[in-house]
C-alpha cells in the first residue's frame, strides 16, 4: 500500500466517523423517545396487565403469576445501562460509577 492509498483510507475513515458522530446520537435519541413515550408506557402497561390476567385465568396462583409478570416486565434501562449491559447515555450527565 502506497502513501497515497493510506492517505485516501484515512480520509475515508475520517468521513465515515464524521457521519457516524453526526447521525448516531440523533438516532439514539429518537429510539429513546419512542421507547419511553406515554404511548409506549400505556402499551406496556396493557401488555403486562394482560400477561398477568391470562396467567391467573390459566390457573396460576396469583403470587406466582405476579413473580412471572415481574420477570416479563423487562426494563430497557437495565439492558442498556446496567453494569453488564450497554450504556446509552444520550444527552445526559455522565454520572455512572466507573469500575476501572
JOCOR-V295397 format. One record per helix or strand. SS is the DSSP state (h for helix, s for strand). FROM is the first residue (numbers start at 0). TO is the last residue. Records with the same first field share a line. If there is no record, write none. Layout:
# JOCOR-V295397
SS->FROM-TO + FROM-TO
This chain:
# JOCOR-V295397
h->2-34 + 37-56 + 61-71 + 75-80
